[in-house]
């Protein structure tokens, strides 16, 4: 039983990567068959909000502390849902439609490097050129960005299947332009999602209940996504789900979104965020194999080279971050040991102090000899 408990976080993360791969593949098929990406985002967020709402209500009832949503906290939630969810998912699924599921899954590996760049710009990440950790994070970021550019611009020879161009482009008409625009949208999606991850710091400090904040973000994202879809899509027929595949895709993606919140939060609490990020390339491998086998998706040499570069860059950045965490933990352990040493010294010295005080209190203020001397002098 002990071994199974130790492997539970790893098993959960592997299952989560299969869940993500299913979303990428399932959604790709539905989008190609006519499902509108913006309408899909609305239905997906609505499904996730309906699932998260009762869970958040139950968790708040069981919690020992009272949750209050102030104006400042609501502002953080609104910005996080607008940029990190609404803009992120609209860009991601539009890019998924215009490029391929393989490129979309590979682009998600950019997030640790992008988060490092955003944290450095904000002043939260320190860079020391003489430090091997900082050099690793910089080189890893360069590998990730270079791999993304390679996937977008350098297709190279075709390895698997015939070329596939979406039957109806949502923005541009040329197939080559669609591919480039799809890669750019996926790249932008990584920036939006990284911004959402950074915003979790103030949100978590204001709302420690993760399910409560997630329910609010899903609800706000549903309203924001619906507003964007209504402004962009003038044709009301786009809101109609024309097949069981489209309905199942919306339900599956919404349920997967709700499940991922819990699995990610649980695994991070058990093993930390770096442990969870290490499993992201597995989703790319799963999607690449299944898309080539079952969806007849085209796979180019440039896409594979770029994907490998992104994965290598991911692990280099994670290594640098892991070294930072080890240094922080070492400093924390050293400080705790020093504090414990001081505490032990105080505890050891305390009995001697009490004993001396006790002796002083029990000893008479004037000794017998001194009283005899005083009496003789008086005589």
C-alpha positions in Angstrom: 0.0 0.0 0.0 2.9 2.4 0.7 4.3 2.0 -2.8 0.9 2.6 -4.3 0.5 5.8 -2.3 3.9 7.0 -3.4 3.0 6.5 -7.1 -0.5 8.0 -6.9 0.6 11.6 -8.0 2.5 10.1 -11.0 -0.5 8.0 -12.0 -2.8 11.0 -11.6 -0.6 13.1 -13.9 -0.3 10.4 -16.5 -4.1 10.1 -16.5 -4.4 13.9 -16.8 -2.1 13.9 -19.9 -4.4 11.4 -21.5 -7.4 13.6 -20.6 -5.7 16.6 -22.2 -4.8 14.6 -25.3 -8.4 13.5 -25.6 -9.5 17.2 -25.4 -7.1 18.2 -28.2 -8.0 15.3 -30.5 -11.8 15.3 -29.8 -12.0 19.1 -30.2 -10.0 19.0 -33.4 -12.4 16.6 -35.0 -15.4 18.6 -33.9 -14.0 21.9 -35.1 -13.1 20.5 -38.5 -16.7 19.2 -38.9 -18.1 22.6 -38.3 -18.2 23.4 -34.6 -17.6 27.1 -34.0 -14.5 27.7 -31.7 -15.9 30.7 -29.9 -19.3 29.0 -29.3 -17.5 25.9 -28.2 -15.5 27.9 -25.5 -18.9 29.3 -24.2 -20.4 25.8 -23.9 -17.2 24.4 -22.4 -17.0 27.1 -19.7 -20.7 26.8 -19.0 -20.4 23.1 -18.4 -17.4 23.6 -16.1 -19.2 26.3 -14.2 -22.2 24.0 -13.6 -19.9 21.3 -12.3 -17.8 23.6 -10.1 -20.7 25.5 -8.5 -22.1 22.8 -6.3 -18.6 21.6 -5.4 -17.6 25.1 -4.3 -20.8 25.5 -2.3 -20.2 22.2 -0.4 -16.5 23.1 0.2 -17.4 26.5 1.6 -20.0 25.0 3.9 -17.5 22.6 5.3 -14.7 25.1 5.7 -14.0 26.5 9.2 -13.3 30.0 8.0 -15.6 32.5 6.3 -14.9 33.4 2.7 -15.5 37.0 1.7 -15.2 38.3 -1.9 -14.0 41.9 -1.8 -13.7 44.3 -4.7 -10.0 43.9 -5.0 -10.3 40.1 -5.0 -13.1 40.2 -7.5 -10.9 42.4 -9.8 -8.2 39.8 -9.7 -10.7 37.0 -10.6 -12.2 39.1 -13.4 -8.8 39.8 -15.0 -7.7 36.2 -14.6 -10.9 34.9 -16.2 -10.7 37.5 -19.0 -7.1 37.0 -20.0 -6.2 33.6 -18.6 -9.4 31.8 -19.6 -11.4 33.7 -22.2 -8.6 35.1 -24.3 -6.5 31.9 -23.7 -9.1 29.4 -24.8 -10.3 31.4 -27.8 -6.8 31.7 -29.0 -5.9 28.1 -28.3 -9.0 26.5 -30.0 -8.8 28.9 -33.0 -5.1 27.9 -33.3 -5.9 24.2 -32.9 -8.4 24.5 -35.8 -6.0 26.4 -38.1 -2.9 24.3 -37.4 -3.0 20.8 -35.9 -3.5 19.0 -32.6 0.2 18.0 -32.6 1.4 21.6 -32.8 -1.2 22.7 -30.3 -0.1 20.1 -27.7 3.6 21.0 -28.3 3.0 24.7 -27.8 1.7 24.1 -24.3 5.2 23.2 -23.3 6.2 26.8 -23.7 4.4 27.9 -20.5 7.3 27.4 -18.0 9.7 29.4 -20.2 7.1 32.1 -20.9 6.3 32.3 -17.2 10.0 32.8 -16.5 10.2 35.7 -19.0 7.0 37.4 -17.5 8.2 36.9 -14.0 11.6 38.5 -14.9 9.9 41.4 -16.6 7.8 41.9 -13.5 10.9 41.8 -11.3 9.9 38.6 -9.4 12.6 36.5 -11.1 16.3 37.4 -10.5 18.8 36.6 -13.2 22.5 36.2 -12.5 24.6 35.6 -15.6 27.3 34.0 -13.5 24.9 31.5 -12.1 24.5 28.1 -13.8 20.8 28.1 -12.9 20.1 31.4 -14.6 22.0 30.4 -17.7 20.0 27.1 -17.9 16.7 29.1 -17.6 17.8 31.5 -20.3 19.0 28.8 -22.7 15.8 26.7 -22.0 13.7 29.7 -22.9 15.7 30.3 -26.1 15.2 26.6 -27.0 11.4 26.8 -26.4 10.9 30.0 -28.4 13.2 28.7 -31.2 11.3 25.4 -31.3 8.0 27.3 -31.6 9.3 29.4 -34.4 10.6 26.3 -36.2 7.1 24.7 -36.0 5.5 27.8 -37.4 7.9 28.6 -40.2 9.9 25.5 -41.1 7.6 22.7 -42.1 10.2 20.6 -44.0 9.4 17.3 -45.7 6.1 15.5 -44.9 6.5 12.4 -42.8 3.0 11.0 -42.3 -0.2 11.4 -44.2 -1.3 13.8 -46.9 -1.6 17.5 -46.4 -4.8 18.6 -44.8 -6.3 22.1 -45.0 -9.4 23.0 -43.0 -12.4 23.1 -45.4 -13.4 26.6 -44.3 -10.9 29.0 -42.6 -12.3 31.2 -39.9 -10.0 34.2 -40.5 -7.8 33.7 -43.6 -8.2 31.9 -46.9 -4.8 30.5 -47.7 -3.8 27.2 -46.1 -0.2 28.4 -45.5 -1.4 31.6 -43.9 -3.8 29.5 -41.8 -0.9 27.4 -40.5 1.2 30.4 -39.6 -1.7 32.2 -37.9 -2.6 29.1 -36.0 0.9 28.8 -34.6 0.9 32.5 -33.6 -2.5 32.1 -31.8 -1.1 29.1 -29.9 2.0 31.0 -29.0 -0.2 33.8 -27.7 -2.3 31.3 -25.8 0.8 30.2 -23.9 1.4 33.8 -22.9 -2.2 34.2 -21.7 -2.1 31.0 -19.7 1.2 32.0 -18.1 -0.3 35.3 -17.1 -3.1 33.4 -15.5 -0.6 31.3 -13.5 1.1 34.4 -12.2 -2.2 35.9 -11.1 -2.8 32.8 -9.0 -0.4 34.2 -6.4 -2.6 37.1 -5.3 -5.8 35.2 -5.9 -4.6 32.3 -3.7 -3.5 34.6 -0.9 -7.0 36.3 -1.0 -9.0 33.1 -1.5 -7.4 29.9 -0.1 -10.3 27.8 -1.2 -9.3 26.6 -4.7 -12.7 25.3 -5.7 -14.4 28.5 -4.7 -12.1 30.7 -6.8 -12.2 28.2 -9.7 -16.0 28.3 -9.7 -16.0 32.1 -9.9 -13.5 32.1 -12.7 -15.5 29.6 -14.7 -18.7 31.6 -14.2 -17.0 34.9 -15.2 -15.3 33.3 -18.2 -18.7 31.9 -19.3 -20.1 35.5 -19.3 -17.1 36.9 -21.0 -16.8 34.2 -23.6 -20.5 34.6 -24.4 -20.1 38.3 -24.9 -17.2 37.8 -27.3 -19.1 35.2 -29.2 -22.2 37.4 -29.5 -20.1 40.3 -30.8 -18.2 38.3 -33.3 -20.7 35.7 -34.5 -23.7 37.5 -36.1 -25.2 34.3 -37.3 -27.3 32.7 -34.6 -27.1 29.3 -36.4 -23.5 29.1 -35.1 -24.9 28.4 -31.6 -26.6 25.3 -32.8 -25.0 21.9 -32.1 -25.7 19.9 -35.2 -24.4 16.5 -34.2 -23.9 14.2 -31.2 -20.2 14.6 -31.7 -20.3 18.4 -31.1 -22.5 17.9 -28.0 -20.3 15.2 -26.6 -17.2 17.3 -27.3 -18.6 20.3 -25.3 -19.6 18.0 -22.4 -16.3 16.1 -22.4 -14.2 19.2 -22.5 -16.1 20.9 -19.7 -15.9 17.9 -17.5 -12.2 17.5 -18.3 -11.7 21.1 -17.3 -13.3 20.6 -14.0 -11.4 17.4 -13.3 -8.1 19.0 -14.2 -8.6 21.7 -11.6 -8.7 19.1 -8.8 -6.0 16.8 -10.1 -3.6 19.7 -10.7 -4.3 21.2 -7.3 -3.9 17.8 -5.5 -0.7 16.9 -7.3 0.9 20.3 -6.7 0.1 20.0 -3.0 1.7 16.6 -2.9 4.8 17.0 -5.2 4.9 20.7 -6.2 4.4 22.5 -9.6 7.7 21.3 -11.2 6.6 17.7 -10.8 3.4 18.4 -12.6 5.1 20.4 -15.4 7.5 17.5 -16.1 4.6 15.4 -17.5 3.4 17.9 -20.1 5.6 16.5 -23.0 3.8 13.1 -22.5 0.6 14.8 -23.9 2.5 15.9 -27.0 3.7 12.3 -27.6 0.2 10.9 -27.1 -1.4 13.4 -29.4 1.3 13.0 -32.1 0.9 9.2 -32.2 -2.9 9.1 -32.0 -3.4 12.0 -34.5 -1.2 10.3 -37.1 -2.9 6.9 -36.6 -6.6 7.8 -36.3 -7.0 11.4 -37.6 -4.7 11.1 -40.6 -3.1 14.4 -39.5 -0.1 15.6 -41.5 3.2 15.5 -39.6 6.2 17.5 -40.9 9.9 17.2 -40.1 10.0 20.8 -39.0 7.1 20.3 -36.6 8.9 17.3 -35.0 12.2 19.1 -34.7 10.5 22.2 -33.2 8.5 20.0 -30.8 11.7 18.3 -29.6 13.4 21.6 -29.1 10.4 22.9 -27.1 10.5 19.8 -24.9 14.3 20.0 -24.4 13.9 23.7 -23.5 11.1 22.8 -21.1 13.3 20.4 -19.1 16.3 22.8 -19.1 14.1 25.5 -17.6 12.6 23.1 -15.1 16.1 22.0 -14.0 17.0 25.6 -13.4 13.9 26.2 -11.3 14.5 22.9 -9.4 17.9 24.1 -8.4 16.4 27.4 -7.2 13.9 25.5 -5.1 16.7 23.3 -3.6 18.7 26.4 -2.7 15.6 28.0 -1.0 14.9 24.8 0.9 18.5 24.5 2.0 18.5 28.1 3.3 15.1 27.4 5.0 16.5 24.2 6.6 19.6 26.0 7.8 17.6 28.7 9.4 15.3 26.2 11.1 18.3 24.3 12.5 19.8 27.5 13.8 16.5 28.4 15.5 16.2 24.9 17.0 19.8 25.2 18.3 19.0 28.5 20.0 15.9 26.9 21.5 17.8 24.0 22.9 20.4 26.3 24.5 17.6 28.3 26.2 16.0 25.1 27.5 19.4 23.7 28.8 20.2 27.0 30.6 16.8 27.4 32.1 17.1 24.8 34.9 20.3 26.4 36.2 18.7 29.8 36.3 15.8 28.4 38.3 18.2 26.5 40.6 20.2 29.6 41.3 17.0 31.6 42.0 15.8 28.9 44.3 19.1 28.9 46.2 19.1 32.6 46.6 15.5 32.6 47.9 16.2 29.7 50.4 19.4 31.3 51.7 18.8 33.8 54.6 19.7 37.4 53.9 22.0 37.5 56.9 24.1 34.5 57.9 24.5 33.3 61.4 28.1 34.4 61.6 27.2 37.9 60.6 24.5 38.1 63.2 26.8 37.0 65.9 29.4 39.6 64.9 26.7 42.3 64.9 25.5 41.2 68.4 29.0 41.4 69.8 29.6 44.8 68.4 26.3 46.0 69.9 27.4 44.7 73.3 
